Amino acid sequence: MGKILIIGGTGYTGANVAAEAVARGHQVASYARSAPKSPLDGVSYTQGAAEDAVRLVPGRDAVVAALSPRGDLVGRLLGLYQDIAAAADADGARLIVIGGFSSLRPAPGEPRFAEGDVPEQFRSEAREMDAIREWLTTAAPGSLDWTLISPAGGYGAWAAGERTGSYRVGGEVALLDEQGRSEISGADFALAIVDEIERDAHPRAHISIAY
């Protein structure tokens, strides 16, 4: 099985991806600024500053970048991801970037949510995450094997949900259910991410995951 590095591996998304990946027999390394609250057997944990994560990229088959532009990462995440992307490209590793819902469009041809009237408390994060999307889709090296994965709108630790074993894959237009909701549980989002790592079904593409 593969060697997977999860940057931000003790956060909500990273921890769920680690659990899914190690359960499938992958060799999983987690890098984060903080130690895990509930360490998983089979996961190797390392703590350190975000800018030092790049040193762990060599030798990995896939790198999952699951950081958010919060705290001391505000205004710095694009540059950090560019460094991580360069290391992944040089080593032939697949780069999976966890994006934001705001980088999606409400309908084909309409502006992305991040380009609209985002509430002030979320505006900076939404636009910084969308800058990462823009770089990947317009300026990333042509040799870089990347996939950008955006979750549903109703995704997060505050709406953890349960594992159903199912999900839908969309493009850059937000997926809604029959009631107009956009939701995905932490476990099912992780399921989709590890499926993408294993299948490499959407190289150099921006995809979205929801029920």
C-alpha positions as CSV (number, residue, x, y, z in Angstrom):
1,M,0.0,0.0,0.0
2,G,1.0,3.6,-0.3
3,K,3.1,6.0,1.9
4,I,0.9,8.9,2.7
5,L,1.9,12.2,4.5
6,I,-0.9,14.3,6.0
7,I,0.1,17.9,6.7
8,G,-2.4,19.1,9.3
9,G,-2.9,15.5,10.3
10,T,-4.3,16.2,13.8
11,G,-7.0,18.6,12.6
12,Y,-10.6,17.6,11.8
13,T,-10.1,16.6,8.2
14,G,-6.5,15.3,8.7
15,A,-7.4,13.0,11.6
16,N,-10.3,11.5,9.6
17,V,-8.1,10.9,6.6
18,A,-5.5,9.3,8.8
19,A,-8.1,7.0,10.3
20,E,-9.4,5.9,6.9
21,A,-6.0,5.5,5.3
22,V,-4.5,3.5,8.1
23,A,-7.6,1.2,8.3
24,R,-6.9,0.4,4.6
25,G,-3.3,-0.6,5.3
26,H,-1.5,2.5,4.1
27,Q,1.6,3.7,5.8
28,V,0.5,7.0,7.3
29,A,2.6,9.9,8.6
30,S,0.9,12.9,10.3
31,Y,2.6,16.3,10.6
32,A,1.0,19.1,12.6
33,R,1.9,21.7,15.2
34,S,0.0,19.8,17.9
35,A,0.0,16.3,19.2
36,P,-3.2,14.2,18.6
37,K,-5.8,14.0,21.3
38,S,-6.4,10.3,20.5
39,P,-3.4,8.8,18.6
40,L,-4.2,6.1,16.1
41,D,-2.2,2.8,16.1
42,G,-0.2,2.7,12.9
43,V,0.1,6.4,12.3
44,S,3.5,8.1,12.8
45,Y,3.1,11.5,14.4
46,T,5.5,14.4,14.1
47,Q,5.0,17.9,15.5
48,G,6.5,21.1,14.2
49,A,6.0,24.4,12.4
50,A,4.1,24.4,9.1
51,E,7.0,25.6,7.1
52,D,9.0,22.5,8.1
53,A,6.6,20.0,6.8
54,V,8.3,20.1,3.4
55,R,11.2,18.1,4.7
56,L,8.9,15.0,5.2
57,V,7.7,15.0,1.6
58,P,10.5,12.9,0.0
59,G,9.7,9.2,-0.2
60,R,5.9,9.6,0.0
61,D,3.5,8.4,-2.7
62,A,0.9,11.0,-1.7
63,V,0.8,14.2,0.3
64,V,-2.5,15.5,1.7
65,A,-2.4,19.2,2.5
66,A,-5.1,19.9,5.1
67,L,-4.2,23.2,6.6
68,S,-6.3,26.3,7.0
69,P,-5.2,30.0,6.8
70,R,-5.9,30.7,10.5
71,G,-3.7,32.0,13.3
72,D,-0.1,32.5,12.2
73,L,-0.9,30.9,8.8
74,V,-3.0,33.8,7.7
75,G,-1.5,35.3,4.5
76,R,1.1,32.5,4.4
77,L,-0.7,29.4,3.2
78,L,-0.3,29.9,-0.5
79,G,3.5,30.2,-0.2
80,L,3.7,27.2,2.1
81,Y,1.6,25.1,-0.3
82,Q,3.8,26.2,-3.3
83,D,6.9,24.9,-1.4
84,I,5.1,21.6,-0.6
85,A,4.0,21.3,-4.2
86,A,7.5,21.9,-5.4
87,A,8.8,19.1,-3.1
88,A,6.0,16.7,-4.2
89,D,6.7,17.5,-7.9
90,A,10.4,16.9,-7.5
91,D,9.8,13.5,-5.8
92,G,6.9,12.4,-8.0
93,A,4.4,12.4,-5.2
94,R,0.7,13.0,-5.7
95,L,-0.6,16.2,-4.0
96,I,-4.1,16.3,-2.6
97,V,-5.1,19.7,-1.4
98,I,-8.2,20.1,0.8
99,G,-9.9,23.3,-0.4
100,G,-12.9,25.2,0.8
101,F,-16.6,25.2,-0.1
102,S,-16.3,28.9,-1.0
103,S,-14.2,28.0,-4.0
104,L,-17.2,26.4,-5.7
105,R,-19.8,28.0,-7.8
106,P,-23.6,28.0,-7.0
107,A,-24.3,27.3,-10.7
108,P,-22.4,26.9,-14.0
109,G,-20.9,30.2,-15.1
110,E,-21.8,32.1,-11.9
111,P,-19.1,33.7,-9.7
112,R,-17.6,31.5,-7.0
113,F,-18.9,31.9,-3.5
114,A,-15.5,33.4,-2.5
115,E,-16.0,36.2,-5.0
116,G,-19.4,37.2,-3.6
117,D,-20.6,38.7,-0.4
118,V,-18.9,36.3,2.1
119,P,-19.6,37.1,5.8
120,E,-16.8,39.2,7.2
121,Q,-15.7,36.5,9.7
122,F,-15.1,34.0,6.9
123,R,-14.0,36.3,4.1
124,S,-10.3,36.3,4.6
125,E,-10.1,32.5,4.9
126,A,-12.4,31.9,1.9
127,R,-10.4,34.2,-0.4
128,E,-7.0,32.8,0.7
129,M,-8.2,29.3,0.0
130,D,-9.5,30.4,-3.4
131,A,-6.1,31.9,-4.2
132,I,-4.7,28.4,-3.7
133,R,-7.3,27.0,-6.1
134,E,-6.4,29.7,-8.7
135,W,-2.7,29.0,-8.4
136,L,-3.2,25.2,-8.9
137,T,-5.5,25.6,-11.9
138,T,-3.6,28.4,-13.7
139,A,0.0,28.4,-12.6
140,A,1.1,25.1,-11.0
141,P,3.9,23.3,-12.8
142,G,2.5,21.1,-15.6
143,S,4.3,18.1,-14.2
144,L,2.6,18.4,-10.7
145,D,0.1,15.6,-10.1
146,W,-2.5,17.4,-8.0
147,T,-6.2,17.2,-7.1
148,L,-8.1,19.9,-5.2
149,I,-11.0,18.6,-3.1
150,S,-13.7,20.9,-1.7
151,P,-16.2,19.6,0.9
152,A,-19.9,20.3,1.1
153,G,-21.1,23.6,2.7
154,G,-22.3,21.8,5.8
155,Y,-19.0,20.2,6.6
156,G,-17.0,20.5,9.8
157,A,-16.4,19.3,13.3
158,W,-19.6,21.0,14.3
159,A,-21.5,18.7,12.0
160,A,-19.5,15.5,12.2
161,G,-22.3,13.2,11.1
162,E,-21.8,9.4,10.6
163,R,-20.1,7.2,8.1
164,T,-22.6,6.0,5.4
165,G,-20.1,4.7,3.0
166,S,-21.5,6.8,0.2
167,Y,-20.9,10.2,-1.4
168,R,-21.1,12.0,-4.7
169,V,-18.3,13.5,-6.7
170,G,-18.9,16.8,-8.5
171,G,-16.9,19.5,-10.2
172,E,-16.7,23.1,-9.4
173,V,-20.4,23.6,-9.0
174,A,-21.7,22.9,-5.4
175,L,-23.6,19.6,-5.0
176,L,-27.0,19.9,-3.3
177,D,-29.4,17.1,-2.3
178,E,-33.1,17.1,-3.0
179,Q,-33.8,19.4,-0.1
180,G,-31.2,21.9,-1.3
181,R,-28.7,21.0,1.4
182,S,-25.0,20.5,0.9
183,E,-23.6,18.1,3.5
184,I,-21.0,15.4,4.1
185,S,-19.8,13.8,7.2
186,G,-16.2,13.8,8.3
187,A,-15.8,10.0,7.8
188,D,-17.4,10.0,4.3
189,F,-15.3,13.0,3.2
190,A,-12.2,11.1,4.3
191,L,-13.5,8.0,2.5
192,A,-13.7,10.1,-0.7
193,I,-10.2,11.5,-0.2
194,V,-8.6,8.1,0.3
195,D,-10.5,6.7,-2.7
196,E,-9.1,9.5,-4.8
197,I,-5.6,8.8,-3.6
198,E,-5.9,5.1,-4.5
199,R,-7.8,5.6,-7.8
200,D,-6.2,8.8,-9.2
201,A,-9.5,9.4,-10.9
202,H,-9.3,13.2,-11.1
203,P,-5.7,14.3,-11.9
204,R,-5.1,18.1,-12.1
205,A,-8.8,18.8,-11.4
206,H,-10.9,20.6,-8.8
207,I,-13.6,18.3,-7.5
208,S,-16.3,18.6,-4.8
209,I,-17.7,16.0,-2.4
210,A,-21.2,15.9,-0.9
211,Y,-24.2,13.5,-0.5
